[in-house]
Each structure stands twice: as structure tokens, then as C-alpha cells.
Amino acid sequence: MTLQNQIYIRKSCRNYLEDEIDMDLIHEFMKNVKPLNPNISYRYEILNPGEVNVRTPWSAPYYLALYSEKKDNYLENIGFVFQQLSLHLQSLGIGNCWVGMASPKKKDGEFVIMISFGKSDKMTRDKDSFKRKQLSKISDVEDERLIPARLAPSAMNTQPWYFKHTDEGFDVYQVRQNILKRQILKKWNPIDMGIALAHLYVSNTESFEFNKKSDYNELKGYTYTGSIKI
């Protein structure tokens, strides 16, 4: 199945088998992954559970620790890059989940977030089981081209994305959360935005473009992330 097909069956996985995984499946894919911003340096390392501080009631046989230099849109870039890997892993029968409540015991560089992963037989679902906002709630006009973004995972299922139609495509905005949620989600929601944009990219690999405009329209209750063509 293609990465695009995985969007419609993906499930954040928290149930893993102990089967070993050939890590070359990750390394080879990452050689050709598309970044949102090619000027941002990032990297990953693969860790076992003993190398990770985990504050979740479940654990996984493997973890990816993600690092990035801090530049404009670096969090969105991490979400964009590694959601492509997430879909690739799922296509190989490897379940995975973005984990905000975990960190490496030994941090080397600018740590951002982790992804748990491992073989699993509980990592897919029917499209009808997704609990997501309607298209009319995430865009100024209902547009089925946005369904891949609508199905993207997000921290606490906040679904912080909003799309405004333009002549070229869409201006993309992030919901400005209340003070309490901002304290919890201030790093995670920008990553979520990148994840949603990754879904739009893998669904439109030939036409997808991302840029930041200086003449975008302000929207009350939102912050501007960038603009896309799909």
C-alpha cells in the first residue's frame, strides 16, 4: 500500500510485539524523505526502552529520539518529516506513536520529541472510526482535498489546523489555544501542524509546495503557519 493509503487506516499504536526490526528500513527511507524547510538540520537516533525516560502507562520495544536546530518552522518541519516515516513504518507492519511524555536519558543536542515503534497487529482502523472535526470546522469552505489533513493525529486530539482558500491554494493557520492548553501544547501543536501538512504532501507529491507569505491575512484566534499549493 502507498503512504497515501495509510492515512485512511492509521492508528496511533500503543500495543507492540517484541519482534526485531531491520533498522535499515528506516535509514534507507530517511535518505529520500522530503523536508518542509530544507534549510533546517535535523537528525534522529534509535533507542531501546532502557535508554528512555517514559511517563506513559505503556512502553514500546523501540523509540526514535528526534532532534533539530531551532529555526523558523522547525517544529512543523519535524512533524512533516517524521510523519512520512510514520506512514512508511505502518506500511511495513510497524506500528508507531508520537510520544510527548518521553525523553532520552542522555540528550545529545536539541531534543524535540520521540516516536515509539515496533511490530504490531493492532495499528489500523476503519475510516469511520476516526474522531475528527468536520471539514467545515477546519476550513472556510468544505474541500475534500483536505480530508488527509483532517485525519492527521494530534496531541490530545486537539486538531489545531485551519485552512483558508486562496487563489494559489490555502493559507494554513494554527488554533491559538487558551492559556492552560498553551502551557501543555505550545511545542506539540506546531508539530501537529507539520503532521497534517505531511498528509497533504503524500497525497499530492507532484504539486505540493509550502512557503511563508508576508502579506497573509490575520485571523482572530489563529496564528499563521504558512501557505501551500496542492
Buried (B, 14 or more C-beta within 10 A) or exposed (E): EEBBBBBBBBBBBBBBBEEEBEEEBBEEBBEEBBBBBEEBBBEBBBBEEEEBEBEEEEBBBBBBBBBBEEEEBBBBBBBBBBBBBBBBBBBEBBBBBBBBEBBBEEEEBBBBBBBBBBBBEEBBEEEEEBEBBEBEEBBEEEBEBBBBBBBBBBBBEBBBBBBBEBEEBBBBBBBBBEEEBEEBBEEBBBBBBBBBBBBBBBBBEEEBEBEEEEEBEEBEEBBBBBBBBB
